[in-house]
Amino acid sequence: LFFKLRSINLKKCLGGKMTTDTISFKQATELAKKNLTDLVENVKNITVEGVEHTNKYEVTLSYTIDSNSGRDNSGLSSLAQIMGQRREKKLFNISEDGTFLGFKDAKKSDS
């Protein structure tokens, strides 16, 4: 399932600086992270898994969800919550001009 979502303005996200028509790998990665934190609640431990560029940037990010907010973090309850955490992995599509095109689950590798 591919989500088409409202794009975040690149100039606003990256401090209003945009001197070329094509954004850099770093800008595409920062835009993907910004959209992740804006669209998914309680995200933490974001890791860049990869970035590819053909006619658009494809940024793969992995992260965990902090499900412990506002809960009792003592004893076995805390241990059970930690053991139940897993990393999510999403593929973010960013156009060459910095428009956020959407994101979807990243495919698992067969290795």
Secondary structure as UniProt FT lines:
FT   HELIX           10..13
FT   TURN            14..16
FT   HELIX           25..39
FT   TURN            41..42
FT   STRAND          43..53
FT   STRAND          56..65
FT   TURN            67..70
FT   HELIX           75..83
FT   STRAND          88..95
FT   TURN            96..97
FT   STRAND          100..105
//
